[in-house]
């Protein structure tokens, strides 16, 4: 068995986490492979001494790994999605950052979680992704997102008009700072902060959520994810921004943007005892009375 680790080169991702995994994996005869950029960071900034195998890109990761541990927060997990691509390699998220809906294993439980992973005591949560068509040059071959697609104005620019169609039928012309199309996974991300609903990961829906709309009676809309959503964007500026999760590209009003359900899924590892409801309660502090 080979388990890869992906992490950003940040102060939260300490060498102690990798040393923990190395010692455990050595006992269990599991091979550890680590992202080269992070490995170089550990050596240069922390004097890391362990000699480990590395990978530098998606192809090298996919050819080696049986599982991936994403060490960081939800942003790191979204980068891991772009690395595993359509391979179906299951990913375990360990949270060394802040909130962490996707990276829902506490950093203090790293060794316990890795042990359950090695013993394969987990279930696979197949998360649906959203795919962008009509602007392939904007995002290359990673034209999909786990959380959301967003079209939005330039920073400091005027509001934009977003004519929105569902299966070719006109839905609404949004006059707003932008518009989010979210998967159920992304319902606890950007969409939630803009007033969108929380949805179960297997809800089979998209959420269309306006960002700071000019008309306050315009509300989020939930539609089946078998629908194709298309947009015509206009405004005072000559270009606008489109984002797939944390990756942003500039688009022009002439771009014909369409959003649909991707033809593959992201395999998120849920360890024994984990459930989406528990994550909601823990991360959103439901049921905790702070008045005392």
N, C-alpha and C positions, 0 to 999 in steps of 0.2 A: 504493500500500500504506500502511495506517495501523497502527502498532504502539502499543498503550497500555502504560503502566507503572502497576502497583499497588504501593504500599509503605506501611508504617506510618511514623508520625512518630517515629522513634527515632534515637538517636545513631549507630547502625550504618549507617544509610542516608544517606550523605554526598552533597552536591550534585555532587561529582566524578563520580559514577556517571551522573547525568542529563546532565551536560555531555559526557561521553564519548559517550553515545547520541545526543545532539543533533548533535554534530559529525559522527558517522558517518552518521546519517540524512540530514543536509543534503547530504552528498556523493552519497548513493544515491537522493536524491529520495523519501525515505520520511517520512511525517508522524508526528510524535510527539505523543501525547496522554497526559496525566498526571493522576493522582487529585488532585482539587482540595484536599482536606484536607492531603495531603502537600506539594503545591505551595505552599500558604499557609505551612506549617511551614518549608519551605526559605527562603522570602522573609523570614519574621519572625526565624528563628533563625540563618540563615546569610547573609542579605543577598543571596539568589539574584536575579540580574538578568535571566535569559532570559525572554522573553515566549513562553509556551507555551499551547496549547489544553488545556483540562481537561474532566474529567467528574466528576460528583458521585454517581452512583448506577448501578445495574445497567442501567437502560433506556438511559441516555446512553452507557454503555460499549458495549453490544451494538449500538447503532445506528451506531457509528463504527469499531470496531476489527476488524482482520483477525486479529491476534494480540495476545496479552498477555504481557508480561514481569512475573513476580511477583518483586519484589526484597525479599528478607528470608530467613526460614527456613520451616520446614514450617507453622508457625502462620499465617504470611502467605499461604502457598499455600492453606490451607484457607479463609481468608477470600476468596481469589480465586475459589474454587469457587462460593461463594455469590453472587459478582458475575456470573460468566459464565452461571450457571444452566443452562438446557437449550439454550443457543444453539449449543453445539458449538465455540465459538471455542477454538483451541488455545492452550495456556499453557506458557511456558518458565519454569522456576524457577531463579533465580540466588540462591545462598546467601551472605548477608552476616551470617548468624547463627551457629548452632553446628552441630549434627549434619547435618541436611538430607538426608533420604532422597528427598523429593519435589523440593525445591530443590537439585538435585545439581550445578549448574554453579558452579564456584568464582568468587568475586567478581573474582579477578585475571584470569579468562578472559572477562570481560564483553564486551569488544569483539570478540573472536574468536567468541564464541557468537552475538552479535547479527549478525555478518557471515554466519554459516552460516544463521541464521534468515532474513535477507533473501534469501539465495540459495536458500532452501528446501531446504537439504541436511539433512534430518531425516526421521525416521519418527514416526508418531503412535501413542502407546501408549494404547489405549482402556481406561480404568480404570472398573470397575463401582462403583456407589454403593449405599448402603443407604437404604431409605425407611421412615419411620415413619407408621403409620396408626392411627387411633383416638384421637389426641390432637393433631389439627391445630391447635387453638387455642394449643397450647403453643409452636409454632415458626412459626406463620404459613404462608406459602407456601414457605418454605425448610425443608421437613420431610425433608431428606435429608442424608447424610454420606458423605464419601469414605473416612474411616478407620474410624469405629466409632459404634455406639450404646451408651450406658452407662446403667444404672439403679443408683443408689447412695444410701447413707444420708446423712442430714444430718451435717455435720462435728461430731464429738464425740458423735454419737448412737449408739444401740444398733444391733446387726446387724439386717438385714432378711431376711424370708423371700421368696424369689422362685420361685414355682411356674412352671415353664417347659414349654411345649408346642411340638412340632414337627408342623406340619400337623394340629393338634388332638390329637395323641397325647402323653400325659404323658411328659416326659423325666426331670425331677428337681425336687426342691424344694431350692433352694440357700439355706443359712443362711450369710450372708456380709456383707461390707461393701458388696458390689455385684456386678454381672455385666456383662460386656462382650460385645457381638456385633460382631465385626470382619470387615471385608472383607479380601481378600488384601493390598490396599494398606496397610491398617491393621495388618497382622500384625507390622510392624516398629515399631509405636507403643506405645500403652498395653497392648495384649494381650501384647506381647513382655516388657514389664517385669513382668507378672503370671505369667509362665511359659508363655505361649502359643507355638506354633510359628511359624517363618518360612515364608511361602508365596510362590510365584511369583505375580506380579500377575494372570496369566491362569488361575488355578487353578479358578475357578468354584465357590468354596466360601465358607461362613461359618465363623468360629471362635467358639465360645461359651466364654468364659474367666471363671471366678469370680475375684472380688477378695477376697483374704484369707478363704477359706472356713473355717468352723468345723471341718468334717471334712477332714482333710488328704489323704484318699484320693480326694477329688473333683478331677478333672483336666479340662483343656480338651478340648472335643469339636469335631471338624470335621464339618460336614454340607454337603450340596449347597446351593448358593444358590438353587435353584428352590423350596426349602421356605419356608413361612411360619412364623415363630417368634412365639409369643405369651406374655404374662406376666400373672400375678396377683401383685401385691406387697402384703405386709402387714408389720406391725411395731408397735413401741410408739408411734412418732410418727404424727401425723395426715397427714403428707405426706412425699414423698421427692423425690429429684432424678432427672431424666432429662437426658441430654446427647447431642447430635448433634455430633460432633467437639468444638469448643471452646465451643459454645453450650449453656447449661444452663437448664432450666425446672423449676418445681415441679409435681409431679403428686400426685394423691390415690390411695388404694387402689382407688377405684371406677373408675379409668381402665382401659379395655381397650386395652392396648398391643400392637400387632403390628408385626413387622419383616419386610420383604420386599425383594427386589431391585428397584431403581429401574428405570424404563422408558427411561432414557437413560444415557449414559456421559460421563465427563470426559476430554477429549482432552489428554493430557500429551505435550509435545514431547520426543523423544529425539534429540539431535544426533548427527551421524556419530561413531562410535566409542564411544557410550555404551551400556551394557547393565546390567541389574539386578544381574547377578553382580558386575560391577566395582564398582557402588555398595556392595554388601554388603561386599566385601573392603576397600574404602577406608574406609567409615564405621565398621565394626566391628573394623577393624585385624586382620583374619584374616591369618595367616601372618607376622605381625610378632613377632619375638622381642625382648622388652623386658628380658631377663635380663642383657644385656651392657651 
